[in-house]
Amino acid sequence: MATIKVATAPMMVAQIPNPGADFQIVEREIPNPGAGHVRIKVQACGVCHSDALTKDGSWPGIQYPRVPGHEVVGIIDEVGAGVSEWKMGQRVGIGWHSGYDGTCVACRRGDFINCWDMKIPGISYDGGYQQFMVAPVEALAAILDSLNDTEAAPLLCAGITTFNALRRNGAFPGDLVAVQGIGGLGHLGIQIADKFGYKVAAIGRGPENAALAKILGADVYIDSRATNAAEELQKLGGARVILATAPSSKAMSELIDGLGPNGKLMVISADFDPIEVTPIQLISGCRTIQGWASGTPIDSEDTLRFAELTGVRPMIETYPLEKAAEAYAHMLSGDAQFRVVLTM
C-alpha cells in the first residue's frame, strides 16, 4: 500500500467561483489522493469549448467553486491506497470520460462511455486548470514519450472525439468523407480522415481556408459561402460520411442532402438548436444521423498511438495558467489556430 504524503504547500488554481463568474486565480493547498485515486502534477491542460458548461453553469449539479479542464497531461506524483497499476513518475492524461460507477446497465454491458453516473473532470470534480489535481484511476490514460505535453493535451478531447467517430462510421478507404468546419475539431478530423485513406472533402466558410485544408490532407475544398455544399458533395457522388465539427445546427441541416446512399451525418460538436430534417430526406437513400461523444481512457490511448504512427498533430496556441481567462476568451472568439493549451 502506498504511503500518503501530506502536502501543504500552496498551488496556483484558476477557478470559477460561481456560475457565470470570471476566472479567479487563487492559491490552494495541494490535495492528497484518496483510495483508488492519484495526484497528478499537471504539465498542460487544453482549453475546450465544453469548458463553457462549467464557466456558465449550464451543466446541472456542478458544485462551486469549480476548476475546469478535461484535456490534462501530467505526471503522477502520489498514489492513493490500493493503487498498484499506476506508478509515481508515470506520464498520464485525462480526458472527458473520466469515471464511471461500474454498476449501471450501460457499465454492466461494458458501455462505459454511456455510464448513467459518468464523471467528468472540471464538472464532477476539479479539472486541470491547476498545478496539481486528483483523479480516479479509471480516468487515466498512459501518455507516449514521443508526444510532448502540449501536443498530447488536445488529443484527449478533440483528438479522441474525431478519431473515434471516424473509425466507427462505417466508411471504407476510398469512400468520400466530408469534414464540416476547419477549426479545433475539424483540423484534426481532416488529418485523421486522410490517414484512414478516405477521399476527404473539407467544408469551410470562405476561400481563406482552402490552402490550409489541402495541407491538412483534404482532396477537395468546398466553400459553403460561395456554393451549395450539399450539391457539391452530390457532384462528387454523395458523402458516405459527413463529420459535423462546427457547432451550427443550421449548417449541419444544410448538409444532409449531400449524403450519398447509406450516408451518415456524424455529429460531434454541440449546439442547443435543433437539426432540421424531413423524414423523406432520411428515407431516401437510407440516411442516418448519429451523435458521438469522445471516448474512454483506452480510446485515448488508441488515439495517441494513432497520432504517433501517422504524424497527426493539433495546431496549438499556449498560455500560462495565470492567463486562463485570456486563454478562455481567445478560444471562445473563434480566432485561435486552433486549440488553446494552458501550461504550468
Stockholm file with secondary structure:
# STOCKHOLM 1.0

chainA/1-344         MATIKVATAPMMVAQIPNPGADFQIVEREIPNPGAGHVRIKVQACGVCHSDALTKDGSWPGIQYPRVPGHEVVGIIDEVGAGVSEWKMGQRVGIGWHSGYDGTCVACRRGDFINCWDMKIPGISYDGGYQQFMVAPVEALAAILDSLNDTEAAPLLCAGITTFNALRRNGAFPGDLVAVQGIGGLGHLGIQIADKFGYKVAAIGRGPENAALAKILGADVYIDSRATNAAEELQKLGGARVILATAPSSKAMSELIDGLGPNGKLMVISADFDPIEVTPIQLISGCRTIQGWASGTPIDSEDTLRFAELTGVRPMIETYPLEKAAEAYAHMLSGDAQFRVVLTM
#=GR chainA/1-344 SS CCCCCCCCSEEEEEEBCSTTCCCEEEEEECCCCCTTEEEEEEEEEEECGGGHHHHHTCSTTCCSSBCCCSCEEEEEEEECTTCCSSCTTCEEEECSCCCCCSCSHHHHTTCGGGCTTCCCBTTTBCCSSBSEEEEEGGGEEECCTTSCHHHHHHIIIIIHHHHHHHHTSCCCTTSEEEEECCSTTHHHHHHHHHHTTCEEEEEESSGGGHHHHHHHTCSEEEETTTSCHHHHHHHTTCEEEEEECSSCHHHHHHHGGGEEEEEEEEECSCCSSCCCCCHHHHHTTTCEEEECCCCCHHHHHHHHHHHHHHCCCCCEEEEEGGGHHHHHHHHHHTCSSSEEEEEC
#=GC SS_cons         CCCCCCCCSEEEEEEBCSTTCCCEEEEEECCCCCTTEEEEEEEEEEECGGGHHHHHTCSTTCCSSBCCCSCEEEEEEEECTTCCSSCTTCEEEECSCCCCCSCSHHHHTTCGGGCTTCCCBTTTBCCSSBSEEEEEGGGEEECCTTSCHHHHHHIIIIIHHHHHHHHTSCCCTTSEEEEECCSTTHHHHHHHHHHTTCEEEEEESSGGGHHHHHHHTCSEEEETTTSCHHHHHHHTTCEEEEEECSSCHHHHHHHGGGEEEEEEEEECSCCSSCCCCCHHHHHTTTCEEEECCCCCHHHHHHHHHHHHHHCCCCCEEEEEGGGHHHHHHHHHHTCSSSEEEEEC
//
